[in-house]
Amino acid sequence: MILLVDDDAMVRLLATEALISSGFEVMECPDGEHALEMFDQHEFSLVLLDVNMPSMDGYETAALIRKRRRSAHTPIIFITGYADEVHKAQGYQLGAVDYILAPVNPDILRTKVRVFIELFQI
C-alpha cells in the first residue's frame, strides 16, 4: 500500500487515480500529522510526500517517519515544485529515494513508484 501525503486535494485525486488505474492500493492524507497517525495503523510500501505543507512540511514529516522503527526504511519520494540542488540534498539526507516534480506526470509517477516498491521488496 502507498501513502500519499499532500495538502492539495487535486494533486491527491490525480495521483491516486493514476496509481489505482495501475493496480496500486493508495491511502491519502492532507498533512504530516495525519501521515504519522496512519503509520500507527498501517504498513506502507512507499510514501509520496509533498515538500510544502502547512504546519509540518515534508522534510519534518520524513524525519519523523524515519525515527519510527516500522517505517525507518520505507521509501519516500518527495513531490515538489522546486528542482534546485539544495532542496534535493536536504531530502536525500532525510532518506528520500527520489523526487517527482509538480505538476505530477502520471506516467513518471507510476514508473517511479513501481521501481522503488520492487527495489525495496528485495
Phi and psi restraints in degrees (range 20) as a CNS / XPLOR table:
assign (resid 1 and name C) (resid 2 and name N)
       (resid 2 and name CA) (resid 2 and name C) 1.0 -107.6 20.0 2
assign (resid 2 and name N) (resid 2 and name CA)
       (resid 2 and name C) (resid 3 and name N) 1.0 138.6 20.0 2
assign (resid 2 and name C) (resid 3 and name N)
       (resid 3 and name CA) (resid 3 and name C) 1.0 -104.9 20.0 2
assign (resid 3 and name N) (resid 3 and name CA)
       (resid 3 and name C) (resid 4 and name N) 1.0 122.9 20.0 2
assign (resid 3 and name C) (resid 4 and name N)
       (resid 4 and name CA) (resid 4 and name C) 1.0 -108.4 20.0 2
assign (resid 4 and name N) (resid 4 and name CA)
       (resid 4 and name C) (resid 5 and name N) 1.0 119.3 20.0 2
assign (resid 4 and name C) (resid 5 and name N)
       (resid 5 and name CA) (resid 5 and name C) 1.0 -119.3 20.0 2
assign (resid 5 and name N) (resid 5 and name CA)
       (resid 5 and name C) (resid 6 and name N) 1.0 111.5 20.0 2
assign (resid 5 and name C) (resid 6 and name N)
       (resid 6 and name CA) (resid 6 and name C) 1.0 -157.4 20.0 2
assign (resid 6 and name N) (resid 6 and name CA)
       (resid 6 and name C) (resid 7 and name N) 1.0 137.1 20.0 2
assign (resid 6 and name C) (resid 7 and name N)
       (resid 7 and name CA) (resid 7 and name C) 1.0 -79.1 20.0 2
assign (resid 7 and name N) (resid 7 and name CA)
       (resid 7 and name C) (resid 8 and name N) 1.0 -10.7 20.0 2
assign (resid 7 and name C) (resid 8 and name N)
       (resid 8 and name CA) (resid 8 and name C) 1.0 -93.0 20.0 2
assign (resid 8 and name N) (resid 8 and name CA)
       (resid 8 and name C) (resid 9 and name N) 1.0 112.1 20.0 2
assign (resid 8 and name C) (resid 9 and name N)
       (resid 9 and name CA) (resid 9 and name C) 1.0 -61.0 20.0 2
assign (resid 9 and name N) (resid 9 and name CA)
       (resid 9 and name C) (resid 10 and name N) 1.0 -33.7 20.0 2
assign (resid 9 and name C) (resid 10 and name N)
       (resid 10 and name CA) (resid 10 and name C) 1.0 -69.4 20.0 2
assign (resid 10 and name N) (resid 10 and name CA)
       (resid 10 and name C) (resid 11 and name N) 1.0 -39.1 20.0 2
assign (resid 10 and name C) (resid 11 and name N)
       (resid 11 and name CA) (resid 11 and name C) 1.0 -62.4 20.0 2
assign (resid 11 and name N) (resid 11 and name CA)
       (resid 11 and name C) (resid 12 and name N) 1.0 -45.2 20.0 2
assign (resid 11 and name C) (resid 12 and name N)
       (resid 12 and name CA) (resid 12 and name C) 1.0 -59.8 20.0 2
assign (resid 12 and name N) (resid 12 and name CA)
       (resid 12 and name C) (resid 13 and name N) 1.0 -44.4 20.0 2
assign (resid 12 and name C) (resid 13 and name N)
       (resid 13 and name CA) (resid 13 and name C) 1.0 -62.4 20.0 2
assign (resid 13 and name N) (resid 13 and name CA)
       (resid 13 and name C) (resid 14 and name N) 1.0 -50.2 20.0 2
assign (resid 13 and name C) (resid 14 and name N)
       (resid 14 and name CA) (resid 14 and name C) 1.0 -66.3 20.0 2
assign (resid 14 and name N) (resid 14 and name CA)
       (resid 14 and name C) (resid 15 and name N) 1.0 -42.7 20.0 2
assign (resid 14 and name C) (resid 15 and name N)
       (resid 15 and name CA) (resid 15 and name C) 1.0 -67.2 20.0 2
assign (resid 15 and name N) (resid 15 and name CA)
       (resid 15 and name C) (resid 16 and name N) 1.0 -42.1 20.0 2
assign (resid 15 and name C) (resid 16 and name N)
       (resid 16 and name CA) (resid 16 and name C) 1.0 -62.7 20.0 2
assign (resid 16 and name N) (resid 16 and name CA)
       (resid 16 and name C) (resid 17 and name N) 1.0 -44.6 20.0 2
assign (resid 16 and name C) (resid 17 and name N)
       (resid 17 and name CA) (resid 17 and name C) 1.0 -60.4 20.0 2
assign (resid 17 and name N) (resid 17 and name CA)
       (resid 17 and name C) (resid 18 and name N) 1.0 -43.2 20.0 2
assign (resid 17 and name C) (resid 18 and name N)
       (resid 18 and name CA) (resid 18 and name C) 1.0 -62.2 20.0 2
assign (resid 18 and name N) (resid 18 and name CA)
       (resid 18 and name C) (resid 19 and name N) 1.0 -41.3 20.0 2
assign (resid 18 and name C) (resid 19 and name N)
       (resid 19 and name CA) (resid 19 and name C) 1.0 -75.0 20.0 2
assign (resid 19 and name N) (resid 19 and name CA)
       (resid 19 and name C) (resid 20 and name N) 1.0 -43.2 20.0 2
assign (resid 19 and name C) (resid 20 and name N)
       (resid 20 and name CA) (resid 20 and name C) 1.0 -63.0 20.0 2
assign (resid 20 and name N) (resid 20 and name CA)
       (resid 20 and name C) (resid 21 and name N) 1.0 -37.3 20.0 2
assign (resid 20 and name C) (resid 21 and name N)
       (resid 21 and name CA) (resid 21 and name C) 1.0 -65.1 20.0 2
assign (resid 21 and name N) (resid 21 and name CA)
       (resid 21 and name C) (resid 22 and name N) 1.0 -16.7 20.0 2
assign (resid 21 and name C) (resid 22 and name N)
       (resid 22 and name CA) (resid 22 and name C) 1.0 -102.4 20.0 2
assign (resid 22 and name N) (resid 22 and name CA)
       (resid 22 and name C) (resid 23 and name N) 1.0 9.3 20.0 2
assign (resid 22 and name C) (resid 23 and name N)
       (resid 23 and name CA) (resid 23 and name C) 1.0 92.3 20.0 2
assign (resid 23 and name N) (resid 23 and name CA)
       (resid 23 and name C) (resid 24 and name N) 1.0 6.8 20.0 2
assign (resid 23 and name C) (resid 24 and name N)
       (resid 24 and name CA) (resid 24 and name C) 1.0 -84.4 20.0 2
assign (resid 24 and name N) (resid 24 and name CA)
       (resid 24 and name C) (resid 25 and name N) 1.0 148.6 20.0 2
assign (resid 24 and name C) (resid 25 and name N)
       (resid 25 and name CA) (resid 25 and name C) 1.0 -93.5 20.0 2
assign (resid 25 and name N) (resid 25 and name CA)
       (resid 25 and name C) (resid 26 and name N) 1.0 134.8 20.0 2
assign (resid 25 and name C) (resid 26 and name N)
       (resid 26 and name CA) (resid 26 and name C) 1.0 -132.6 20.0 2
assign (resid 26 and name N) (resid 26 and name CA)
       (resid 26 and name C) (resid 27 and name N) 1.0 135.6 20.0 2
assign (resid 26 and name C) (resid 27 and name N)
       (resid 27 and name CA) (resid 27 and name C) 1.0 -116.7 20.0 2
assign (resid 27 and name N) (resid 27 and name CA)
       (resid 27 and name C) (resid 28 and name N) 1.0 143.2 20.0 2
assign (resid 27 and name C) (resid 28 and name N)
       (resid 28 and name CA) (resid 28 and name C) 1.0 -119.2 20.0 2
assign (resid 28 and name N) (resid 28 and name CA)
       (resid 28 and name C) (resid 29 and name N) 1.0 152.0 20.0 2
assign (resid 28 and name C) (resid 29 and name N)
       (resid 29 and name CA) (resid 29 and name C) 1.0 -152.6 20.0 2
assign (resid 29 and name N) (resid 29 and name CA)
       (resid 29 and name C) (resid 30 and name N) 1.0 155.9 20.0 2
assign (resid 29 and name C) (resid 30 and name N)
       (resid 30 and name CA) (resid 30 and name C) 1.0 -90.0 20.0 2
assign (resid 30 and name N) (resid 30 and name CA)
       (resid 30 and name C) (resid 31 and name N) 1.0 -6.5 20.0 2
assign (resid 30 and name C) (resid 31 and name N)
       (resid 31 and name CA) (resid 31 and name C) 1.0 -160.8 20.0 2
assign (resid 31 and name N) (resid 31 and name CA)
       (resid 31 and name C) (resid 32 and name N) 1.0 170.9 20.0 2
assign (resid 31 and name C) (resid 32 and name N)
       (resid 32 and name CA) (resid 32 and name C) 1.0 -63.8 20.0 2
assign (resid 32 and name N) (resid 32 and name CA)
       (resid 32 and name C) (resid 33 and name N) 1.0 -37.1 20.0 2
assign (resid 32 and name C) (resid 33 and name N)
       (resid 33 and name CA) (resid 33 and name C) 1.0 -60.2 20.0 2
assign (resid 33 and name N) (resid 33 and name CA)
       (resid 33 and name C) (resid 34 and name N) 1.0 -46.8 20.0 2
assign (resid 33 and name C) (resid 34 and name N)
       (resid 34 and name CA) (resid 34 and name C) 1.0 -66.3 20.0 2
assign (resid 34 and name N) (resid 34 and name CA)
       (resid 34 and name C) (resid 35 and name N) 1.0 -35.0 20.0 2
assign (resid 34 and name C) (resid 35 and name N)
       (resid 35 and name CA) (resid 35 and name C) 1.0 -60.2 20.0 2
assign (resid 35 and name N) (resid 35 and name CA)
       (resid 35 and name C) (resid 36 and name N) 1.0 -44.2 20.0 2
assign (resid 35 and name C) (resid 36 and name N)
       (resid 36 and name CA) (resid 36 and name C) 1.0 -64.1 20.0 2
assign (resid 36 and name N) (resid 36 and name CA)
       (resid 36 and name C) (resid 37 and name N) 1.0 -38.0 20.0 2
assign (resid 36 and name C) (resid 37 and name N)
       (resid 37 and name CA) (resid 37 and name C) 1.0 -63.8 20.0 2
assign (resid 37 and name N) (resid 37 and name CA)
       (resid 37 and name C) (resid 38 and name N) 1.0 -39.0 20.0 2
assign (resid 37 and name C) (resid 38 and name N)
       (resid 38 and name CA) (resid 38 and name C) 1.0 -62.7 20.0 2
assign (resid 38 and name N) (resid 38 and name CA)
       (resid 38 and name C) (resid 39 and name N) 1.0 -35.7 20.0 2
assign (resid 38 and name C) (resid 39 and name N)
       (resid 39 and name CA) (resid 39 and name C) 1.0 -67.9 20.0 2
assign (resid 39 and name N) (resid 39 and name CA)
       (resid 39 and name C) (resid 40 and name N) 1.0 -23.4 20.0 2
assign (resid 39 and name C) (resid 40 and name N)
       (resid 40 and name CA) (resid 40 and name C) 1.0 -70.5 20.0 2
assign (resid 40 and name N) (resid 40 and name CA)
       (resid 40 and name C) (resid 41 and name N) 1.0 -24.1 20.0 2
assign (resid 40 and name C) (resid 41 and name N)
       (resid 41 and name CA) (resid 41 and name C) 1.0 -109.1 20.0 2
assign (resid 41 and name N) (resid 41 and name CA)
       (resid 41 and name C) (resid 42 and name N) 1.0 -19.8 20.0 2
assign (resid 41 and name C) (resid 42 and name N)
       (resid 42 and name CA) (resid 42 and name C) 1.0 -139.4 20.0 2
assign (resid 42 and name N) (resid 42 and name CA)
       (resid 42 and name C) (resid 43 and name N) 1.0 159.8 20.0 2
assign (resid 42 and name C) (resid 43 and name N)
       (resid 43 and name CA) (resid 43 and name C) 1.0 -106.7 20.0 2
assign (resid 43 and name N) (resid 43 and name CA)
       (resid 43 and name C) (resid 44 and name N) 1.0 139.3 20.0 2
assign (resid 43 and name C) (resid 44 and name N)
       (resid 44 and name CA) (resid 44 and name C) 1.0 -121.5 20.0 2
assign (resid 44 and name N) (resid 44 and name CA)
       (resid 44 and name C) (resid 45 and name N) 1.0 146.0 20.0 2
assign (resid 44 and name C) (resid 45 and name N)
       (resid 45 and name CA) (resid 45 and name C) 1.0 -82.3 20.0 2
assign (resid 45 and name N) (resid 45 and name CA)
       (resid 45 and name C) (resid 46 and name N) 1.0 -23.9 20.0 2
assign (resid 45 and name C) (resid 46 and name N)
       (resid 46 and name CA) (resid 46 and name C) 1.0 -164.8 20.0 2
assign (resid 46 and name N) (resid 46 and name CA)
       (resid 46 and name C) (resid 47 and name N) 1.0 151.0 20.0 2
assign (resid 46 and name C) (resid 47 and name N)
       (resid 47 and name CA) (resid 47 and name C) 1.0 -121.8 20.0 2
assign (resid 47 and name N) (resid 47 and name CA)
       (resid 47 and name C) (resid 48 and name N) 1.0 129.2 20.0 2
assign (resid 47 and name C) (resid 48 and name N)
       (resid 48 and name CA) (resid 48 and name C) 1.0 -102.1 20.0 2
assign (resid 48 and name N) (resid 48 and name CA)
       (resid 48 and name C) (resid 49 and name N) 1.0 119.6 20.0 2
assign (resid 48 and name C) (resid 49 and name N)
       (resid 49 and name CA) (resid 49 and name C) 1.0 -130.3 20.0 2
assign (resid 49 and name N) (resid 49 and name CA)
       (resid 49 and name C) (resid 50 and name N) 1.0 118.7 20.0 2
assign (resid 49 and name C) (resid 50 and name N)
       (resid 50 and name CA) (resid 50 and name C) 1.0 -66.8 20.0 2
assign (resid 50 and name N) (resid 50 and name CA)
       (resid 50 and name C) (resid 51 and name N) 1.0 138.6 20.0 2
assign (resid 50 and name C) (resid 51 and name N)
       (resid 51 and name CA) (resid 51 and name C) 1.0 -75.6 20.0 2
assign (resid 51 and name N) (resid 51 and name CA)
       (resid 51 and name C) (resid 52 and name N) 1.0 -46.7 20.0 2
assign (resid 51 and name C) (resid 52 and name N)
       (resid 52 and name CA) (resid 52 and name C) 1.0 -98.7 20.0 2
assign (resid 52 and name N) (resid 52 and name CA)
       (resid 52 and name C) (resid 53 and name N) 1.0 102.7 20.0 2
assign (resid 52 and name C) (resid 53 and name N)
       (resid 53 and name CA) (resid 53 and name C) 1.0 -135.8 20.0 2
assign (resid 53 and name N) (resid 53 and name CA)
       (resid 53 and name C) (resid 54 and name N) 1.0 150.8 20.0 2
assign (resid 53 and name C) (resid 54 and name N)
       (resid 54 and name CA) (resid 54 and name C) 1.0 -69.9 20.0 2
assign (resid 54 and name N) (resid 54 and name CA)
       (resid 54 and name C) (resid 55 and name N) 1.0 156.7 20.0 2
assign (resid 54 and name C) (resid 55 and name N)
       (resid 55 and name CA) (resid 55 and name C) 1.0 66.1 20.0 2
assign (resid 55 and name N) (resid 55 and name CA)
       (resid 55 and name C) (resid 56 and name N) 1.0 -57.8 20.0 2
assign (resid 55 and name C) (resid 56 and name N)
       (resid 56 and name CA) (resid 56 and name C) 1.0 -130.8 20.0 2
assign (resid 56 and name N) (resid 56 and name CA)
       (resid 56 and name C) (resid 57 and name N) 1.0 113.0 20.0 2
assign (resid 56 and name C) (resid 57 and name N)
       (resid 57 and name CA) (resid 57 and name C) 1.0 -76.4 20.0 2
assign (resid 57 and name N) (resid 57 and name CA)
       (resid 57 and name C) (resid 58 and name N) 1.0 175.4 20.0 2
assign (resid 57 and name C) (resid 58 and name N)
       (resid 58 and name CA) (resid 58 and name C) 1.0 -64.1 20.0 2
assign (resid 58 and name N) (resid 58 and name CA)
       (resid 58 and name C) (resid 59 and name N) 1.0 -33.5 20.0 2
assign (resid 58 and name C) (resid 59 and name N)
       (resid 59 and name CA) (resid 59 and name C) 1.0 -66.3 20.0 2
assign (resid 59 and name N) (resid 59 and name CA)
       (resid 59 and name C) (resid 60 and name N) 1.0 -44.8 20.0 2
assign (resid 59 and name C) (resid 60 and name N)
       (resid 60 and name CA) (resid 60 and name C) 1.0 -65.2 20.0 2
assign (resid 60 and name N) (resid 60 and name CA)
       (resid 60 and name C) (resid 61 and name N) 1.0 -41.3 20.0 2
assign (resid 60 and name C) (resid 61 and name N)
       (resid 61 and name CA) (resid 61 and name C) 1.0 -60.9 20.0 2
assign (resid 61 and name N) (resid 61 and name CA)
       (resid 61 and name C) (resid 62 and name N) 1.0 -45.2 20.0 2
assign (resid 61 and name C) (resid 62 and name N)
       (resid 62 and name CA) (resid 62 and name C) 1.0 -60.3 20.0 2
assign (resid 62 and name N) (resid 62 and name CA)
       (resid 62 and name C) (resid 63 and name N) 1.0 -42.6 20.0 2
assign (resid 62 and name C) (resid 63 and name N)
       (resid 63 and name CA) (resid 63 and name C) 1.0 -61.2 20.0 2
assign (resid 63 and name N) (resid 63 and name CA)
       (resid 63 and name C) (resid 64 and name N) 1.0 -40.9 20.0 2
assign (resid 63 and name C) (resid 64 and name N)
       (resid 64 and name CA) (resid 64 and name C) 1.0 -72.4 20.0 2
assign (resid 64 and name N) (resid 64 and name CA)
       (resid 64 and name C) (resid 65 and name N) 1.0 -34.0 20.0 2
assign (resid 64 and name C) (resid 65 and name N)
       (resid 65 and name CA) (resid 65 and name C) 1.0 -62.8 20.0 2
assign (resid 65 and name N) (resid 65 and name CA)
       (resid 65 and name C) (resid 66 and name N) 1.0 -43.4 20.0 2
assign (resid 65 and name C) (resid 66 and name N)
       (resid 66 and name CA) (resid 66 and name C) 1.0 -65.5 20.0 2
assign (resid 66 and name N) (resid 66 and name CA)
       (resid 66 and name C) (resid 67 and name N) 1.0 -27.3 20.0 2
assign (resid 66 and name C) (resid 67 and name N)
       (resid 67 and name CA) (resid 67 and name C) 1.0 -74.6 20.0 2
assign (resid 67 and name N) (resid 67 and name CA)
       (resid 67 and name C) (resid 68 and name N) 1.0 -17.4 20.0 2
assign (resid 67 and name C) (resid 68 and name N)
       (resid 68 and name CA) (resid 68 and name C) 1.0 -85.2 20.0 2
assign (resid 68 and name N) (resid 68 and name CA)
       (resid 68 and name C) (resid 69 and name N) 1.0 135.8 20.0 2
assign (resid 68 and name C) (resid 69 and name N)
       (resid 69 and name CA) (resid 69 and name C) 1.0 -59.5 20.0 2
assign (resid 69 and name N) (resid 69 and name CA)
       (resid 69 and name C) (resid 70 and name N) 1.0 -44.9 20.0 2
assign (resid 69 and name C) (resid 70 and name N)
       (resid 70 and name CA) (resid 70 and name C) 1.0 -65.2 20.0 2
assign (resid 70 and name N) (resid 70 and name CA)
       (resid 70 and name C) (resid 71 and name N) 1.0 -28.6 20.0 2
assign (resid 70 and name C) (resid 71 and name N)
       (resid 71 and name CA) (resid 71 and name C) 1.0 -116.1 20.0 2
assign (resid 71 and name N) (resid 71 and name CA)
       (resid 71 and name C) (resid 72 and name N) 1.0 13.2 20.0 2
assign (resid 71 and name C) (resid 72 and name N)
       (resid 72 and name CA) (resid 72 and name C) 1.0 -59.4 20.0 2
assign (resid 72 and name N) (resid 72 and name CA)
       (resid 72 and name C) (resid 73 and name N) 1.0 -28.1 20.0 2
assign (resid 72 and name C) (resid 73 and name N)
       (resid 73 and name CA) (resid 73 and name C) 1.0 -118.0 20.0 2
assign (resid 73 and name N) (resid 73 and name CA)
       (resid 73 and name C) (resid 74 and name N) 1.0 11.1 20.0 2
assign (resid 73 and name C) (resid 74 and name N)
       (resid 74 and name CA) (resid 74 and name C) 1.0 -68.2 20.0 2
assign (resid 74 and name N) (resid 74 and name CA)
       (resid 74 and name C) (resid 75 and name N) 1.0 126.8 20.0 2
assign (resid 74 and name C) (resid 75 and name N)
       (resid 75 and name CA) (resid 75 and name C) 1.0 -64.4 20.0 2
assign (resid 75 and name N) (resid 75 and name CA)
       (resid 75 and name C) (resid 76 and name N) 1.0 137.5 20.0 2
assign (resid 75 and name C) (resid 76 and name N)
       (resid 76 and name CA) (resid 76 and name C) 1.0 -119.4 20.0 2
assign (resid 76 and name N) (resid 76 and name CA)
       (resid 76 and name C) (resid 77 and name N) 1.0 126.9 20.0 2
assign (resid 76 and name C) (resid 77 and name N)
       (resid 77 and name CA) (resid 77 and name C) 1.0 -112.8 20.0 2
assign (resid 77 and name N) (resid 77 and name CA)
       (resid 77 and name C) (resid 78 and name N) 1.0 120.8 20.0 2
assign (resid 77 and name C) (resid 78 and name N)
       (resid 78 and name CA) (resid 78 and name C) 1.0 -82.2 20.0 2
assign (resid 78 and name N) (resid 78 and name CA)
       (resid 78 and name C) (resid 79 and name N) 1.0 142.1 20.0 2
assign (resid 78 and name C) (resid 79 and name N)
       (resid 79 and name CA) (resid 79 and name C) 1.0 -108.3 20.0 2
assign (resid 79 and name N) (resid 79 and name CA)
       (resid 79 and name C) (resid 80 and name N) 1.0 124.3 20.0 2
assign (resid 79 and name C) (resid 80 and name N)
       (resid 80 and name CA) (resid 80 and name C) 1.0 -151.6 20.0 2
assign (resid 80 and name N) (resid 80 and name CA)
       (resid 80 and name C) (resid 81 and name N) 1.0 155.9 20.0 2
assign (resid 80 and name C) (resid 81 and name N)
       (resid 81 and name CA) (resid 81 and name C) 1.0 -91.7 20.0 2
assign (resid 81 and name N) (resid 81 and name CA)
       (resid 81 and name C) (resid 82 and name N) 1.0 -8.9 20.0 2
assign (resid 81 and name C) (resid 82 and name N)
       (resid 82 and name CA) (resid 82 and name C) 1.0 -94.3 20.0 2
assign (resid 82 and name N) (resid 82 and name CA)
       (resid 82 and name C) (resid 83 and name N) 1.0 131.2 20.0 2
assign (resid 82 and name C) (resid 83 and name N)
       (resid 83 and name CA) (resid 83 and name C) 1.0 -115.1 20.0 2
assign (resid 83 and name N) (resid 83 and name CA)
       (resid 83 and name C) (resid 84 and name N) 1.0 12.1 20.0 2
assign (resid 83 and name C) (resid 84 and name N)
       (resid 84 and name CA) (resid 84 and name C) 1.0 -78.9 20.0 2
assign (resid 84 and name N) (resid 84 and name CA)
       (resid 84 and name C) (resid 85 and name N) 1.0 156.8 20.0 2
assign (resid 84 and name C) (resid 85 and name N)
       (resid 85 and name CA) (resid 85 and name C) 1.0 -67.4 20.0 2
assign (resid 85 and name N) (resid 85 and name CA)
       (resid 85 and name C) (resid 86 and name N) 1.0 -30.0 20.0 2
assign (resid 85 and name C) (resid 86 and name N)
       (resid 86 and name CA) (resid 86 and name C) 1.0 -64.5 20.0 2
assign (resid 86 and name N) (resid 86 and name CA)
       (resid 86 and name C) (resid 87 and name N) 1.0 -46.6 20.0 2
assign (resid 86 and name C) (resid 87 and name N)
       (resid 87 and name CA) (resid 87 and name C) 1.0 -66.3 20.0 2
assign (resid 87 and name N) (resid 87 and name CA)
       (resid 87 and name C) (resid 88 and name N) 1.0 -40.3 20.0 2
assign (resid 87 and name C) (resid 88 and name N)
       (resid 88 and name CA) (resid 88 and name C) 1.0 -62.8 20.0 2
assign (resid 88 and name N) (resid 88 and name CA)
       (resid 88 and name C) (resid 89 and name N) 1.0 -44.3 20.0 2
assign (resid 88 and name C) (resid 89 and name N)
       (resid 89 and name CA) (resid 89 and name C) 1.0 -60.3 20.0 2
assign (resid 89 and name N) (resid 89 and name CA)
       (resid 89 and name C) (resid 90 and name N) 1.0 -41.9 20.0 2
assign (resid 89 and name C) (resid 90 and name N)
       (resid 90 and name CA) (resid 90 and name C) 1.0 -60.7 20.0 2
assign (resid 90 and name N) (resid 90 and name CA)
       (resid 90 and name C) (resid 91 and name N) 1.0 -44.0 20.0 2
assign (resid 90 and name C) (resid 91 and name N)
       (resid 91 and name CA) (resid 91 and name C) 1.0 -65.4 20.0 2
assign (resid 91 and name N) (resid 91 and name CA)
       (resid 91 and name C) (resid 92 and name N) 1.0 -43.3 20.0 2
assign (resid 91 and name C) (resid 92 and name N)
       (resid 92 and name CA) (resid 92 and name C) 1.0 -64.9 20.0 2
assign (resid 92 and name N) (resid 92 and name CA)
       (resid 92 and name C) (resid 93 and name N) 1.0 -34.9 20.0 2
assign (resid 92 and name C) (resid 93 and name N)
       (resid 93 and name CA) (resid 93 and name C) 1.0 -64.8 20.0 2
assign (resid 93 and name N) (resid 93 and name CA)
       (resid 93 and name C) (resid 94 and name N) 1.0 -26.9 20.0 2
assign (resid 93 and name C) (resid 94 and name N)
       (resid 94 and name CA) (resid 94 and name C) 1.0 -88.1 20.0 2
assign (resid 94 and name N) (resid 94 and name CA)
       (resid 94 and name C) (resid 95 and name N) 1.0 2.0 20.0 2
assign (resid 94 and name C) (resid 95 and name N)
       (resid 95 and name CA) (resid 95 and name C) 1.0 101.1 20.0 2
assign (resid 95 and name N) (resid 95 and name CA)
       (resid 95 and name C) (resid 96 and name N) 1.0 11.6 20.0 2
assign (resid 95 and name C) (resid 96 and name N)
       (resid 96 and name CA) (resid 96 and name C) 1.0 -65.1 20.0 2
assign (resid 96 and name N) (resid 96 and name CA)
       (resid 96 and name C) (resid 97 and name N) 1.0 145.3 20.0 2
assign (resid 96 and name C) (resid 97 and name N)
       (resid 97 and name CA) (resid 97 and name C) 1.0 -96.7 20.0 2
assign (resid 97 and name N) (resid 97 and name CA)
       (resid 97 and name C) (resid 98 and name N) 1.0 -21.1 20.0 2
assign (resid 97 and name C) (resid 98 and name N)
       (resid 98 and name CA) (resid 98 and name C) 1.0 -169.6 20.0 2
assign (resid 98 and name N) (resid 98 and name CA)
       (resid 98 and name C) (resid 99 and name N) 1.0 174.9 20.0 2
assign (resid 98 and name C) (resid 99 and name N)
       (resid 99 and name CA) (resid 99 and name C) 1.0 -127.2 20.0 2
assign (resid 99 and name N) (resid 99 and name CA)
       (resid 99 and name C) (resid 100 and name N) 1.0 148.2 20.0 2
assign (resid 99 and name C) (resid 100 and name N)
       (resid 100 and name CA) (resid 100 and name C) 1.0 -124.9 20.0 2
assign (resid 100 and name N) (resid 100 and name CA)
       (resid 100 and name C) (resid 101 and name N) 1.0 130.2 20.0 2
assign (resid 100 and name C) (resid 101 and name N)
       (resid 101 and name CA) (resid 101 and name C) 1.0 -81.1 20.0 2
assign (resid 101 and name N) (resid 101 and name CA)
       (resid 101 and name C) (resid 102 and name N) 1.0 140.1 20.0 2
assign (resid 101 and name C) (resid 102 and name N)
       (resid 102 and name CA) (resid 102 and name C) 1.0 -91.2 20.0 2
assign (resid 102 and name N) (resid 102 and name CA)
       (resid 102 and name C) (resid 103 and name N) 1.0 143.5 20.0 2
assign (resid 102 and name C) (resid 103 and name N)
       (resid 103 and name CA) (resid 103 and name C) 1.0 -69.8 20.0 2
assign (resid 103 and name N) (resid 103 and name CA)
       (resid 103 and name C) (resid 104 and name N) 1.0 144.8 20.0 2
assign (resid 103 and name C) (resid 104 and name N)
       (resid 104 and name CA) (resid 104 and name C) 1.0 -73.8 20.0 2
assign (resid 104 and name N) (resid 104 and name CA)
       (resid 104 and name C) (resid 105 and name N) 1.0 129.9 20.0 2
assign (resid 104 and name C) (resid 105 and name N)
       (resid 105 and name CA) (resid 105 and name C) 1.0 -86.6 20.0 2
assign (resid 105 and name N) (resid 105 and name CA)
       (resid 105 and name C) (resid 106 and name N) 1.0 118.2 20.0 2
assign (resid 105 and name C) (resid 106 and name N)
       (resid 106 and name CA) (resid 106 and name C) 1.0 -56.2 20.0 2
assign (resid 106 and name N) (resid 106 and name CA)
       (resid 106 and name C) (resid 107 and name N) 1.0 -38.4 20.0 2
assign (resid 106 and name C) (resid 107 and name N)
       (resid 107 and name CA) (resid 107 and name C) 1.0 -66.8 20.0 2
assign (resid 107 and name N) (resid 107 and name CA)
       (resid 107 and name C) (resid 108 and name N) 1.0 -42.3 20.0 2
assign (resid 107 and name C) (resid 108 and name N)
       (resid 108 and name CA) (resid 108 and name C) 1.0 -65.5 20.0 2
assign (resid 108 and name N) (resid 108 and name CA)
       (resid 108 and name C) (resid 109 and name N) 1.0 -42.1 20.0 2
assign (resid 108 and name C) (resid 109 and name N)
       (resid 109 and name CA) (resid 109 and name C) 1.0 -57.7 20.0 2
assign (resid 109 and name N) (resid 109 and name CA)
       (resid 109 and name C) (resid 110 and name N) 1.0 -52.3 20.0 2
assign (resid 109 and name C) (resid 110 and name N)
       (resid 110 and name CA) (resid 110 and name C) 1.0 -60.8 20.0 2
assign (resid 110 and name N) (resid 110 and name CA)
       (resid 110 and name C) (resid 111 and name N) 1.0 -42.4 20.0 2
assign (resid 110 and name C) (resid 111 and name N)
       (resid 111 and name CA) (resid 111 and name C) 1.0 -65.0 20.0 2
assign (resid 111 and name N) (resid 111 and name CA)
       (resid 111 and name C) (resid 112 and name N) 1.0 -47.5 20.0 2
assign (resid 111 and name C) (resid 112 and name N)
       (resid 112 and name CA) (resid 112 and name C) 1.0 -65.4 20.0 2
assign (resid 112 and name N) (resid 112 and name CA)
       (resid 112 and name C) (resid 113 and name N) 1.0 -42.1 20.0 2
assign (resid 112 and name C) (resid 113 and name N)
       (resid 113 and name CA) (resid 113 and name C) 1.0 -60.1 20.0 2
assign (resid 113 and name N) (resid 113 and name CA)
       (resid 113 and name C) (resid 114 and name N) 1.0 -47.6 20.0 2
assign (resid 113 and name C) (resid 114 and name N)
       (resid 114 and name CA) (resid 114 and name C) 1.0 -59.8 20.0 2
assign (resid 114 and name N) (resid 114 and name CA)
       (resid 114 and name C) (resid 115 and name N) 1.0 -46.4 20.0 2
assign (resid 114 and name C) (resid 115 and name N)
       (resid 115 and name CA) (resid 115 and name C) 1.0 -61.7 20.0 2
assign (resid 115 and name N) (resid 115 and name CA)
       (resid 115 and name C) (resid 116 and name N) 1.0 -47.5 20.0 2
assign (resid 115 and name C) (resid 116 and name N)
       (resid 116 and name CA) (resid 116 and name C) 1.0 -73.0 20.0 2
assign (resid 116 and name N) (resid 116 and name CA)
       (resid 116 and name C) (resid 117 and name N) 1.0 -31.7 20.0 2
assign (resid 116 and name C) (resid 117 and name N)
       (resid 117 and name CA) (resid 117 and name C) 1.0 -64.9 20.0 2
assign (resid 117 and name N) (resid 117 and name CA)
       (resid 117 and name C) (resid 118 and name N) 1.0 -45.7 20.0 2
assign (resid 117 and name C) (resid 118 and name N)
       (resid 118 and name CA) (resid 118 and name C) 1.0 -62.6 20.0 2
assign (resid 118 and name N) (resid 118 and name CA)
       (resid 118 and name C) (resid 119 and name N) 1.0 -43.3 20.0 2
assign (resid 118 and name C) (resid 119 and name N)
       (resid 119 and name CA) (resid 119 and name C) 1.0 -62.2 20.0 2
assign (resid 119 and name N) (resid 119 and name CA)
       (resid 119 and name C) (resid 120 and name N) 1.0 -39.9 20.0 2
assign (resid 119 and name C) (resid 120 and name N)
       (resid 120 and name CA) (resid 120 and name C) 1.0 -87.0 20.0 2
assign (resid 120 and name N) (resid 120 and name CA)
       (resid 120 and name C) (resid 121 and name N) 1.0 -4.0 20.0 2
assign (resid 120 and name C) (resid 121 and name N)
       (resid 121 and name CA) (resid 121 and name C) 1.0 -86.8 20.0 2
assign (resid 121 and name N) (resid 121 and name CA)
       (resid 121 and name C) (resid 122 and name N) 1.0 -12.9 20.0 2
